[in-house]
Amino acid sequence: MKGTIASTELYVFDGGAKPRRLTLTITAPEREPEGGWVCRVALANLHRPQPASGIDSVAALEEALARARGWIGELRAQGLVLCRDRAGQFTFESI
């Protein structure tokens, strides 16, 4: 995603033979013409880029991280295991 300032890969294990790779991405906050700030957050293959707004750039980033935490929480609530590696040796801890 253009303007990315942070990203990480995670692997989702659902009991199948091969884990599914997802990439979480957040873009740099930008000023909005009408005031405030916005950045975009996406969880590739599950959630397309979505705006995360705030009164300042830090608040926009905070909103993006909150949205990402929500998506990851939804995956865990489905009983899926999230790891940082394809082998499943390093669990993905909350961001």
Secondary structure, DSSP 8 states (H G I E B T S, - for coil): -TTEEEEEEEEEE-SSSS-EEEEEEEE--EE-TTSSEEEEEEETTTEEEEEEEESSHHHHHHHHHHHHHHHHHHHHHTT-EEESSTTS-SB----
